[in-house]
Amino acid sequence: MKPVLRCAAAAIALYAAPAAAETVVVTADRMLDVETGRFVENPVVTVVDGKVASVGSGSAIPADAKRIDLAGHTLLPGLIDMHVHLDGRPEYGGYSGLQFTDRFWTAIGVANARTMLKVGFTTVRNVGDSDYNVAGIDQAIEEGWIPGPRIVNANHALGATGGHCDETFLPPSFDAKSPAVGDSPDELRKRVREQRKYGAEVIKACATGGVFSRNTAPGIQQLTLEELKAIADEAHFWGLKAAAHAHGADGIKAAIRAGFDTIEHASYADDEAIKLAKEHGTYFSMDIYNTEYTLSQGAANGVLEENIAKERALSQAQRDNFRKAHKAGVKMVFASDAAVMPHELVGGQFRVMVEYGMTPIEAIRAATVNAADALGQKGQVGVIKPGAWADMIAVSGDPLADVGELADVDAVIKGGVLVE
């Protein structure tokens, strides 16, 4: 059922912000309180200046308020994806991306930002881009020029020379290198400061090799404990969170000991790594859905066999370790690695998270309250309660009975504005 916007004005552009002191009331058949796991019947959410002012059940609606009526729907907080790359697409694998100009990827990022918002992800953490593309996209969204989610952006990911986060596809004559590589604690501290200078709100570092690079093995550590500690310490010194790309057990454990806030992928986490994560309160950010896309479509998209083979080797281990880490009580957040797979499909991961051990409410919390906590934005996003941004989604069914509902969102609201 299509939601109805009851107001005299024309349809609101999806990227516009509410006027000053504007009151919007959102109603639905019920609302999922993600903190308690219980439904609120006939919710009335009052929004003032883009933030939730009150949440009631069957409350009176101010006569002068604009109304977004989501009759027949269940209301949830806007979703949060903790691992995306907005300026990439999986259709251009291997060397096929070299056919385009640099600014092509900025335009791709604009389209992907709109897509992420449309499928219900009102906040994303962008953990690595090229040429500061996403910093510009974030600014354009904030200024109201283009539609998109709230972005917590890392800019360039830090790494070792020749490692996963360096340029590894071109011959020496190109002298291609990432501007964020470093080979000592001091160099990497400087890289943190440079990324922050140009707008980074989180620092990403590659502790191990990866799947989609050349001449790197996912299980092999690439930054020393001292280098990782320098990165995490410097990020925290500036008030930023730190995220570590780490597939291999040694790199995962080093990053946890160094003080990183989240571990990305965590594919080969062993028992000691899981124990350390639980002891330190470190979040695992595991992308356990995209493997089907890579293995079925990667070759057609130009992904090299070397890279497909690495994905084939680690995918089941990652899923098994997701189950093990969850069972052990490690804190978990939703992470898709969108760009490795199409951004429009990321909601399909909820089903796989449940298949590998989570209950539906646990999977939903991974993309709401847990993610907000890991971002350092607890109470601001990921909930529908007073003081939070009025970011919401609506689905027609019961997401606790079928978490697959979140792969087919019917309505999205960002800052009290219905996304058209």
Buried (B, 14 or more C-beta within 10 A) or exposed (E): EEBEBEBEEEEBEBBEBBEEEBBBBBBBBBBBBBBEBEBBEEBBBBBBBBBBBEBBEEBEBEEEBBBBBBEEBBBBBBBBBBBBBBBBBBEBBBEEBEEEEEEEBBBBBBBBBBBBBBBBBBBBBBBBBBBBBBBBBBBBBEEEEBBBBBBBBBBBBBBBEBBBBBBBBEEEEEEEEBBBBBBEBEBBBBBBBBBBEEBBBBBBBBBBBBBBBBEBBBBBBBBBBEBBBBBBBBBBEEEBBBBBBBBBBBBBBBBBBBBBBBBBBBBBBBEEBBBBBBEBEBBBBBBBBBBEBBBEBBBEBBBBEEBBEBBBBBBEBBBBBBBBBBEEEBBBBBBBBBBBBBBBBBBBBBBBBBBBBBBBBBBBBBBBBBBBBBBBBBBBBBBBBBEBBBBBBBBBBBBBEBBBBBBEBBBBBBBBBBBE
